[in-house]
Amino acid sequence: MIDPLEVLVRAPQPGEMFRVNPDPVERLDVMLIENEGETYMVAEEMADEVDRAAPNRIMRKTIFLVQNMDGEFFMWPVPAPVAPDHLAYRAMVDWVCFNTLN
């Protein structure tokens, strides 16, 4: 069981219907780095130092707050910059279905 304060970070599953919260405060531009199977958020003030230690490994992502039709919330990291026609933006105005072709 998931802790009530815990929100999963994942992409939508194939065939999953979902919406994205349109409020700009409900998404966040972040820098991430993976190391030995773990993902870490990089503080902006540490980005240069991390990049020197691990060149070209920082990933820029926008994390969107998502709710599926079962009422479950999760955070969806999308490579940034996010194109205006991306499925995440369409999901701000309508329920959309994720498929592997999106």
ABEGO torsion letter per residue (X at the ends): XBBAABBBBBBBBBGBBBBBBABAAABBBBBBBBBGGBBBBBBAAAAAAAAAABBGABBBBBBBBBBBAAGBBBBBBBBOBBBAABAAAAAAABBBBBBAAX
